[in-house]
Amino acid sequence: MSEPQQQNLAERDDVQAAGAAQGLGCGIVASLIIFIGLGIFIDQRIGTMPLFTLIGVVIGLVGAGYQLYELTLIGRKDRDPGPVGKVLGQQVGGRMANRKRPR
């Protein structure tokens, strides 16, 4: 394989990894927004203003922390990734495995 082809493959792998990280980042933000918004909505309906909002913050942060933990497990060989990491690894790994590499 020539040097420009190797460089293109390396750049493509970097772009795929950045895309996976960006997708996970959007998932973290979405979980925070959804749970905090749901807490605010319930508080307005019931009239218990800070209670469910704070519960939503805690649940959103726990969900975001779990997603970050899953991200750390994707590249490790000594531990299996969790459900989120498996799906993300299959998506990124499947694209890389399906790509034809010149010999």
C-alpha positions in Angstrom: 0.0 0.0 0.0 1.4 3.4 -0.9 2.0 6.2 1.5 -1.0 8.4 0.3 -3.4 5.4 0.6 -2.2 4.7 4.2 -2.6 8.4 5.1 -6.2 8.4 3.6 -7.1 5.3 5.7 -5.7 6.9 8.8 -7.6 10.1 8.2 -10.8 8.2 7.5 -10.4 6.3 10.8 -9.9 9.6 12.6 -13.0 11.0 11.1 -15.0 7.9 12.0 -13.8 8.1 15.6 -14.6 11.8 15.8 -18.1 11.1 14.5 -18.6 8.4 17.1 -17.5 10.7 19.8 -19.7 13.5 18.5 -22.7 11.1 18.4 -22.1 10.1 22.0 -21.7 13.7 23.0 -25.1 14.5 21.5 -26.6 11.5 23.4 -25.2 12.9 26.7 -26.7 16.4 26.0 -30.0 14.9 24.9 -30.3 12.8 28.1 -29.6 15.8 30.3 -32.1 18.0 28.4 -34.8 15.3 28.4 -34.6 14.4 32.1 -34.3 18.0 33.3 -37.2 19.1 31.0 -39.3 16.2 32.2 -38.6 17.2 35.8 -39.6 20.8 35.1 -42.8 19.6 33.4 -43.8 17.4 36.3 -43.0 20.2 38.8 -45.2 22.6 37.0 -48.1 20.1 36.8 -47.9 19.0 40.4 -46.6 22.3 42.0 -43.5 20.9 43.6 -41.1 23.2 41.9 -37.5 22.2 42.7 -38.1 18.5 43.6 -38.6 16.7 40.3 -36.3 19.2 38.5 -33.5 18.1 40.9 -34.4 14.5 40.4 -34.2 15.0 36.6 -30.7 16.6 37.0 -29.5 13.7 39.0 -30.9 11.1 36.6 -29.5 13.0 33.6 -26.1 13.2 35.2 -26.1 9.5 36.0 -27.1 8.7 32.5 -24.4 11.0 31.1 -21.8 9.5 33.4 -22.8 6.0 32.3 -22.4 6.9 28.6 -18.9 8.3 29.3 -18.0 5.2 31.1 -19.2 3.1 28.1 -17.0 5.3 25.9 -13.9 4.4 27.9 -14.7 0.6 27.6 -14.9 0.6 23.8 -11.2 0.2 23.0 -10.2 -2.0 26.0 -9.4 -5.6 25.4 -9.6 -6.8 29.0 -13.3 -5.8 29.5 -16.4 -6.2 27.4 -18.3 -3.0 26.5 -21.8 -2.5 27.8 -24.9 -2.2 25.7 -24.2 1.3 24.5 -20.6 0.5 23.7 -21.5 -2.6 21.8 -23.8 -0.8 19.5 -21.4 2.0 19.0 -18.5 -0.4 18.4 -20.6 -2.4 15.9 -21.4 0.8 14.0 -17.9 2.0 13.8 -16.3 -1.5 13.5 -18.8 -2.6 10.9 -18.0 0.4 8.7 -14.3 -0.3 9.0 -14.6 -4.1 8.4 -16.8 -3.5 5.3 -14.3 -1.2 3.8 -12.1 -2.9 1.2 -8.5 -2.4 1.9 -6.0 -2.7 -1.0 -3.4 -5.4 -0.6 
